[in-house]
Amino acid sequence: DQSESVAPLDRGATSMSTESSGKSHNLGRRSLSAANDLQIGWRRSNMINKEWEPFARFSSMEDVEKTMRNHNCENVADDPEAVEKLYKMTTKSQELKLEVSAADSTLRCRGCFLHVKIELEPVDDEPFGKRLLVQTAATAENEDNEGQPAPVRVEDCRLLTVLCTLHENWTVCLKRYCQKVMGLSQAATERLLEGCNTGREEIYTFQSGPAPSVCHHHTALGDMMPGIPLVYDVISFSARIEEQDRPLFGPLLGGDSFATLETAAELSGFGGMSPQIGAVTREWKWCTPEEAQEAGAIGLERPGEAIELFVSKETKRVSSLLFGIESSSPLKEDFFGNTHGVDAKSKDKSAFGKPKWRTYGRGGHEVPADLGGIKVVVTEELFEHFQEVCRVVGCYKPSGADGSSPQEAEEERAFFRKILQETDQGVAEIMMSYLDEKGIGGCWLTGSTGSQRRSG
């Protein structure tokens, strides 16, 4: 299986693959990307239950509504809010996949998340033994507190739980969460993932329901869709923090307890909250295994129906695309005084007049690329859709050799002017509207992965 994670200008990439250890559950060797985790789940469901097949990606909310009516889910089809949420979560964010049973045509939504048991090995002068990192509770509040209801607290004792998107490698999801939320460095997250490759820790997969403080926005959708359950494939593994590795994990070891903050989070369904954007504060505590067991921390025990996985590390060659935006025509000056000459030298400012990534990287911070770039995930389906978008947009050659009229050329210039002067969100709306007019639909904007706008 090929890795689905593509980084601009990278010459190699690392992927994880697994195989089942049970004789009666021979799943074969397959990639442990979040999307392929679902394939493991489908095989498993076929063995112990009934077959489920995923729907193709929806091209519009009308497709979602039609699918609901075709499967006798009139209550969902008649609820525009439910249709919109289902469309966003299955097509845009790709956190869920809608499936149909081959046996009785019933529907369900399937997602994926990780359980990570982080174990802190004791040192000689500590009076206690091994400890586990446990989330004890989570609190959500609107980021604009003026006139808003009081914060909502949810008691949800569990191991580190990370929600995956279905178009990303699961290791990418874990790395992003550890770095952006837990405040860990790249070296620390790599060390966590190394625990998957040693073979000394147990790794397994099983099915679960939603997590109250992690999949709350899915639960809000589920409440609008009675009869369509939410099912999750869970990958559970352990990672040890040895004594010599403690300096890498400083953000987690400042005391027996600490808190993390997630901003711009979807709060719909969090303790019954209405749809809104806000912040989620998670409370963490280092507990002994006995304390975690007594608190009922979710993720400690292996379910009886879990399937064991073996993970191996492989280095594979991947392809990439580099898109460049020039600040002006050849031999012309741009708005910022830069000349597009024949010297082929990189300018200090980007086409948008901002510093390039390399400027921000001088302080030791990691940036997507020295000369500009973003790390993106491209599946075969998304790449084919991107090709279709380019075809439908129908850009004209500057020479006019394709027979475009002056009016068509001016319309294209106006279109690109709108894009260049808009924010990221504004560009999304412009593109969606433009593609809707062309008849392709705005679902090209799938899988928001936290990528940053390129400045070079």
Residue pairs with C-beta under 8 A, 6 or more apart in sequence:
1 15
1 17
1 29
1 30
1 31
1 33
1 36
2 15
2 31
2 316
2 318
3 13
3 14
3 15
3 31
3 33
3 169
3 316
3 318
4 31
4 33
4 35
4 167
4 168
4 169
4 377
4 378
4 379
5 13
5 15
5 33
5 168
5 169
5 171
5 172
5 318
5 377
6 13
6 318
6 319
6 320
6 375
6 376
6 377
6 378
7 13
7 318
7 320
7 375
8 320
8 321
8 322
8 368
8 369
8 373
8 374
8 375
8 376
9 320
9 322
9 369
9 373
10 318
10 320
11 317
12 315
12 316
12 317
12 318
13 315
13 316
13 317
13 318
14 171
14 313
14 314
14 315
14 316
15 31
15 32
15 33
15 169
15 314
15 316
16 31
16 32
16 169
16 170
16 171
16 196
16 311
16 312
16 313
16 314
17 29
17 30
17 31
17 32
17 311
17 312
17 314
18 27
18 29
18 30
18 31
18 32
18 40
18 203
18 309
18 310
18 311
18 312
19 27
19 28
19 29
19 30
19 309
19 310
20 26
20 27
20 28
20 307
20 308
20 309
21 308
21 309
21 310
22 307
22 308
25 44
25 47
25 307
27 40
27 43
27 44
27 307
30 36
30 39
30 40
31 169
32 169
32 170
32 171
32 235
32 309
32 311
33 168
33 169
33 170
34 112
34 164
34 165
34 166
34 167
34 168
34 169
34 170
34 173
35 166
35 167
35 168
35 379
37 112
37 164
37 170
37 205
37 233
37 235
38 54
38 97
38 110
38 112
38 166
38 233
40 205
40 233
40 307
41 110
41 112
41 205
41 207
41 231
41 233
42 51
42 52
42 53
42 54
44 205
44 207
44 307
45 51
45 52
45 207
46 52
48 305
50 101
50 102
50 103
50 104
51 101
51 102
51 103
52 99
52 100
52 101
52 102
52 108
52 110
53 99
53 100
53 102
54 97
54 98
54 99
54 110
55 67
55 90
55 97
55 98
55 99
55 100
57 90
57 91
57 381
57 443
57 446
58 64
58 67
58 87
58 90
58 91
58 443
59 440
59 441
59 443
60 87
60 441
60 443
61 83
61 84
61 87
64 83
64 86
64 87
64 90
65 77
65 83
66 77
67 98
68 74
68 76
68 77
68 83
69 77
71 100
71 105
71 106
71 107
73 107
73 225
73 227
73 228
75 225
75 226
76 82
76 83
76 86
76 224
76 225
76 228
77 83
79 224
81 224
82 221
82 224
82 225
85 220
85 221
85 224
86 96
86 98
86 109
86 221
86 225
87 443
89 95
89 96
89 109
89 217
89 218
89 221
90 96
90 97
90 98
90 109
91 443
91 446
92 443
92 445
92 446
92 447
92 448
93 165
93 446
93 447
93 448
94 165
94 166
94 167
94 446
94 447
95 111
95 163
95 164
95 165
95 166
95 218
96 109
96 110
96 111
96 166
96 218
96 221
96 230
97 109
97 110
97 111
97 166
98 107
98 108
98 109
99 107
99 108
99 109
99 110
100 106
100 107
101 107
101 108
106 227
107 227
107 228
108 228
108 229
108 230
108 231
109 218
109 221
109 222
109 225
109 228
109 229
109 230
109 231
110 230
110 231
110 232
110 233
111 163
111 164
111 166
111 210
111 215
111 218
111 230
111 231
111 232
111 233
112 163
112 164
112 166
112 170
112 232
112 233
112 234
112 235
113 161
113 162
113 163
113 164
113 208
113 211
113 214
113 215
113 232
113 234
114 160
114 161
114 162
114 164
114 170
114 173
114 174
114 234
114 235
114 236
114 237
115 158
115 159
115 160
115 161
115 234
115 235
115 236
115 237
115 298
115 299
116 159
116 160
116 161
116 162
116 174
116 192
116 236
116 237
116 238
116 239
117 132
117 159
117 160
117 236
117 237
117 238
117 239
117 299
117 300
118 132
118 133
118 159
118 160
118 192
118 238
118 239
118 240
118 241
118 252
119 130
119 131
119 132
119 238
119 239
119 240
119 241
120 130
120 131
120 132
120 133
120 240
120 241
120 253
120 286
121 130
121 240
121 241
121 242
121 243
122 128
122 129
122 130
122 131
123 243
128 288
129 288
130 288
130 289
131 286
131 287
131 288
132 159
132 286
132 287
132 288
132 289
132 292
132 297
132 300
133 159
133 160
133 252
133 284
133 285
133 286
134 157
134 158
134 159
134 284
134 285
134 286
134 287
134 292
134 295
134 297
135 156
135 157
135 158
135 159
135 160
135 161
135 213
135 282
135 283
135 284
136 155
136 157
136 257
136 283
136 284
136 285
136 295
137 153
137 154
137 155
137 156
137 157
137 213
137 282
137 283
138 153
138 154
138 156
138 213
138 270
138 280
138 281
138 282
138 283
139 151
139 152
139 153
139 154
139 280
139 281
139 283
140 151
140 152
140 154
140 265
140 267
140 270
140 271
140 273
140 278
140 279
140 280
140 281
141 148
141 150
141 151
141 152
141 278
141 279
141 281
142 148
142 149
142 267
142 276
142 277
142 278
143 263
143 264
143 277
143 278
143 279
149 273
152 270
152 271
152 272
152 273
153 271
154 212
154 213
154 216
154 270
154 271
156 211
156 212
156 213
156 214
156 298
157 295
157 296
157 297
157 298
158 211
158 213
158 297
158 298
158 299
159 297
159 298
159 299
159 300
161 211
161 214
161 298
161 299
162 173
162 174
162 177
162 214
163 173
163 211
163 214
163 215
164 170
164 173
165 173
165 447
165 449
167 377
167 379
167 382
167 446
167 447
168 377
168 447
168 449
169 377
170 235
171 193
172 377
172 449
174 189
174 192
174 193
175 186
175 189
175 193
176 449
176 450
178 184
178 188
178 189
178 192
179 185
179 186
179 189
180 450
181 260
181 261
181 262
181 282
182 251
182 252
182 260
183 251
183 260
184 192
184 248
184 249
184 251
184 252
185 248
186 366
187 248
188 245
188 248
188 249
191 239
191 245
191 248
192 239
193 239
195 201
195 237
195 238
195 239
195 240
196 203
196 237
196 239
196 311
197 311
197 312
197 313
199 310
201 237
201 238
201 239
201 240
202 237
202 238
202 302
202 308
203 235
203 236
203 237
203 238
203 308
203 309
203 310
203 311
204 235
204 236
204 302
204 306
204 307
204 308
204 309
205 233
205 234
205 235
205 236
205 306
205 307
205 309
206 233
206 234
206 236
206 302
206 303
206 305
206 306
206 307
207 231
207 232
207 233
207 234
207 305
208 231
208 232
208 234
209 230
209 231
209 232
210 216
210 218
210 219
210 222
210 230
210 232
211 232
211 298
212 219
213 270
213 280
213 282
215 230
215 232
216 267
216 268
216 269
216 270
216 271
216 273
217 266
217 267
217 268
217 269
217 270
218 230
218 269
219 230
219 269
220 268
220 269
220 275
221 269
222 228
222 229
222 230
223 269
235 309
236 299
236 302
236 306
237 311
241 249
241 252
246 253
251 258
252 258
252 284
256 285
256 286
257 283
257 284
257 285
257 286
258 284
259 281
259 282
259 283
259 284
260 281
260 282
260 284
261 279
261 280
261 281
261 282
262 279
262 280
262 281
262 282
263 279
264 277
264 279
265 277
265 278
265 279
265 280
266 275
266 277
267 273
267 275
267 276
267 277
267 278
267 280
268 274
268 275
268 276
270 280
287 295
287 297
289 300
292 300
293 300
321 378
322 373
324 372
325 350
325 351
326 340
326 351
327 334
327 335
327 336
327 338
327 340
327 347
327 349
327 350
327 351
328 334
328 338
328 339
328 340
329 340
330 340
331 339
331 340
331 341
331 342
332 339
332 340
333 339
333 340
334 340
334 351
335 353
336 349
336 353
338 347
338 348
338 349
346 356
346 371
346 456
348 355
348 356
348 359
349 355
349 356
350 356
350 372
350 454
350 455
350 456
351 420
352 420
352 455
354 455
355 455
356 370
356 371
356 372
356 455
356 456
357 367
357 368
357 369
357 370
357 371
357 372
357 373
357 454
357 455
357 456
358 367
358 370
358 371
358 456
360 367
361 367
361 370
368 374
368 375
368 452
368 454
369 456
371 456
372 454
372 455
372 456
373 454
373 456
374 451
374 452
374 453
374 454
375 451
376 449
376 451
377 447
377 449
378 386
382 446
382 447
385 443
385 444
385 446
386 444
388 440
389 435
389 440
389 444
392 435
392 438
392 439
392 440
393 434
393 435
393 438
395 412
396 402
396 404
396 408
396 409
396 412
397 404
400 409
404 412
415 430
415 434
418 430
419 427
419 430
419 431
422 430
424 453
428 445
431 442
431 444
431 445
432 442
432 444
432 445
433 442
435 441
435 442
435 444
436 442
